[in-house]
């Protein structure tokens, strides 16, 4: 069966995951991260994709974004590949692809999953054992959200602004949220959704996406459809 095109919709929040080929490192030092950050910033502006949260891990990266157009996200990711991969290959005297296939993308129901997804992304370094404290990891949007710095990559989402009436209140509430570790169930749900790429949200949310995208947005049920029970139909009394 042919693979469905990646679902990308304007003004919807998307969680993006891109890994290095064979899980190899794609950021070897701070200079690589700086170059990638500049490429991402230029691409997000050029193709009108707002970035709400991110983390740059040694062998992969996550983004939480909102594209303004249906094709903006795909164009942004292509731009990143065309500009960062040649830089990386030149610097490390290598050739070929840097990415592990197509980037993963899923649309999320922000009302229920936006903050959870942002926390999942930014807490990645602690779950991976890279640092013991999130503030010690410089390559994520966490420091921006707690007010430690102003990150030009980030466009604050309205749900973040709703955390408080002042920057101090928002930052304090967000810091408290990040101190609450995600449950194993939450991590498993978000990880599974990230890898499979199906939308994450309620049945009503998915139905609305299907209407907007004019295509199915959930996997088909496995197996053949059940046949009607003929014996039950034959024993049913006729209507009077």
N, C-alpha and C positions, 0 to 999 in steps of 0.2 A: 504494500500500500504506500502511495506517495506521501512524503512528509508534508504536513501543513506548513504554510509560510509562517514565519515568526509573527506573533501578534504584537502590533505596535499601534497605539491609539493616542491621538492628540489629547492633551489635558488630563491624561490618566497617569497615575504614578506607576513606575516600573522599577523592579529590582533587577539589576544587571550583575552577572558574574562572568568573568573571563579568566581562564587559567593559562599558565604557561604550558607549552607542548611537553607532554610526558611529565607534567607537574614540575618542570624545571624552573629555576629562578628567573624572574623577569626584571627584578630590581636588585642589583648587586650592591649599590651604595646610595648615598644621599644625592649624588649628582644624577643618577638615573631617575630617582623619584622627582627631582626638581625639573628635569626635562619633561618627564611624563606629565607632571602637574601643569606645566606651561602649554603642552600640546592639548591636554584635556580642557583647559580654560579657553584656549582659542577655539577649539571645536565646539564647545558648549555655546559660546557666543555666536559663532558663525551659523550654527544650525538651530539656535533657539531652544536649547535643552537646559532646563533648570536643574541644578544639582543640589539635592537636599542633604545627602549624607554619603560618606565614602570611607573606604579603608584600602590602603595599598599594602598588601601582604607581600612577602618575598616572592612567592610563586603564583599569585593571583590578585585580583582586585574586585571589589564590590562597589556598586553605585546605586543610589536611590534617586531617581530622576523623574522629571515631568517634561516630555517633549511638547512643543507648541503645535507641531504638525505631525501628521501620520508618518512621514518619511524622515523626520528630523533625527530620530534616534539612530536609525540605520546609517544615515550619512555621517553622523558624529562618530560612530564606532569605526566606520571605514576610514575616516580622516585620521583617527588615532593610529590605526594600523599603518597607514601610508606614511606617517611622519615619525612615529616612535620606533617601529620595527627597523627601518633603515638606519636610524641613529644607533640602535642597540647592536645591530649586526656590524656596523663599521667600527664601533668602539671595541667590540670583543672579537673581531676578525672571524665572524661566523657568517653563515648564509642560511637561507630557507626560512620557513615559517617560525614565528615565535609563539603563536597561540595554539591552544589545544582545540582545534575545530572552531565551530561557530560559537559566538558568545551566547550565554544563557540569558534569557529574559522572561520575566513574568509580570503581568499586570496585577496590582494588589488593590484590595478594597481598603482605601485609606482610613475610612471610619473605624475599622476594626484592626488594621494591621500596620498602619504607617509608623506609629511610635515603636511598635514591636520590631518592625523591620529595621528601623534606624538603630535600635539598641542591639539587634542581632549583628548588624554590620560593624558597629563601632566596638563591640565587645569581643570581636574576633581575635585580636592579639592576646587577650588574657586566656581565652579558651584554648588557643594554640600554644600557650606557654611561652610566648615571646617576652612578655612582661608580667609582672605581678600586679601592677597598678596601671590603669588606663592612661593616666596623665603622663606616664613615662614613654608612651608610644606617640611619636610626633606625626605619623603619616595617616591620620584619620580626621574626621570632622568633629571628633569628641571635644577637642580643645576649644573649637569655635562655639559649640553648643553650651559649654559651661562658662563662657566668657573669658577664657584665658588668652584668646587672641581673636582677631577679625580675619576670617579666611575668605579671600576673594573668590574662591571656587563656589562658596555656598550661597544659595538663595533660600532663605528661610521659608519653610512652608507655613501656611496659616495655622496648621495644627500645632506647630511649635510655638507660634506667637500666642496661641490660646492657653499656653501653660501659665501665663501670668501677665499682669498689666504693665510691668516694667521689665527691662532687661535683667535686673537683679533677681526678680521673682522667677522669671523663665529659667534662668541659668541654675538657680537653686533647685527648682522642681526637677529639671532635667538631670542634675547631678544625683538627686535622690533616686530617680528612676534607674539610672545606670548602676547605682549601688545595689539594686535588686537583681540578683542573677536570674537569667532566664531559666525556666525549668527545662528538663531534658525533653519533655514533650514539645515545648515551644521550639527548641533548637531543631529537633527532628522534623517537625512540621515545616519549618522554614527551609531547612536544608533540602528536604525532599522536593518541595515546591520549586526551589531554585534549580535543581538538577533536571526536573521534568519539564519546567517551563509553562505549566498550566496555570491559569489565573488563581489567585488566592483570595477567597471571599465567600460570601453567602450565596445561596442558590439564586436569590433575587439579583444580586450583583452580577453573577455570571449570565443570567438571562438577559440583563440589560446590555452586557458586553456583546452577546451573540446578536442582538438586534442591531447594535451599533456597527459591528464588524461584518454582519451578514455571513457568518460562518459559525461552526461549532467551536466552543472554547474549552471543552472538556473531553477526555478520552472516551471512546466508545466502550460499552460493556463487552467483556470478553465472552466468547462462546456463542453458539447459535441461539436465536430467539426461541423461547418455549412455544411449542405447538399447542393449540387449544385442546382441551380435554373433550374428545368426541363423545365419550360415554356419558359425561355429565350433561352435555348438550342434548343427547338423545333421551335421557331420563327426565329432563325438565318438562313439566306439564305445559301444554299449549295454552296460550292466552285466550281468555274467553271473550 
